[in-house]
């Protein structure tokens, strides 16, 4: 009974999160994605210690964004990389960013930033790519992997709110890479300008 009520509570929380992405918005401000990644790793410290997960990231850009929603995006993608791990294999997740074009600060169109969240988990069959970003869609048994099936839908909604795109590549048994493309909006910022 308690686990059913816990699942229902988690589902309600996830639904509220999903619905609030476009209704409770904050203005876009300069956000240092390195800071976002570090704070999310702090929030996930217990899970990381329990699983022995190794998470790495290099220099990530500063973009104009809703900082809270960027944390949601990072937390969901990192959590999925940890959750959907292969049995007996330490989860490894690497977050990287493609460098901005040389003329990003002088271009009249906003520079795009591509982030890659790569894991060594169970992966998935790419024929299901359209399904994984829909709410309540699960590719794996609930008894094996907990969750409500809302996390990637939240990620997609956050990315779309920021004028970007989200896709993935994967090989079953070898891991996945989630590719987030975001606009830097109207400005290119130095790390010192970020919140």
Beta strands, then each sheet from edge to edge (+ up, - down):
strand 1: 29-32
strand 2: 54-57
strand 3: 62-65
strand 4: 92-97
strand 5: 112-119
strand 6: 165-171
strand 7: 175-183
sheet 1: 1+ 3-
sheet 2: 2+ 4+ 5- 7+ 6-
end
